Amino acid sequence: MAICILVVDHEEKAYQLWEKLQINKEKISNFELIEPNLKENSFEPNQSQKNNLPKRVKINEVKLLNPKISREERQRKMAKWLMPFGFVAGLTFSGMTDLSTFSDLGFNSASEPIIGGLLGMASGWIGSFFAARSVSNNQEDDLKDIFKRNKQGAWLILLETPLEIDLPWPSIKEIDPSEIINLNLI
């Protein structure tokens, strides 16, 4: 999968690229038009462009460019399997050891494995936060440059192709972006 950010000065170039990709029937898995922080010269698309516009987003809404969104999504996915695993591990540990930790605190001895399972489930939930934070982003320099260009008023195009399909370079060259930033996230 090829992912790149195209930096263009005018919104109109993004719509031109979008039309070329649609006409050439290029295989694109993601095309997001990222608005600049400074909206000085807004382009008004014509009627044919209005019918089939790409998705326009703010830079903080893009999952690939916002580590916080990625981390939260990873945490939710990890919690889905760590919590049940923690419950089963806590239940098993309580049953194997025959500890009477919670019975000594006034709980029924039959509820001992259930409380152990619940504590294991809570441990899985806490573990999902730490595991999600442990993944680092090695694209920090590229991300800083992308955010800087966005603050300067440039429009950004996030272009992503499916696996084993190259970027549509002839169409990209026709709009003459001021910069192309390849993201190697794999």
PyMOL commands that set and color helices and strands:
alter all, ss='L'
color gray80, all
select helices_A, chain A and resi 11-23+47-51+59-61+67-97+109-133+140-151+169-175
alter helices_A, ss='H'
color red, helices_A
select strands_A, chain A and resi 3-8+30-34+55-57+155-160+179-183
alter strands_A, ss='S'
color yellow, strands_A
deselect
rebuild
show_as cartoon
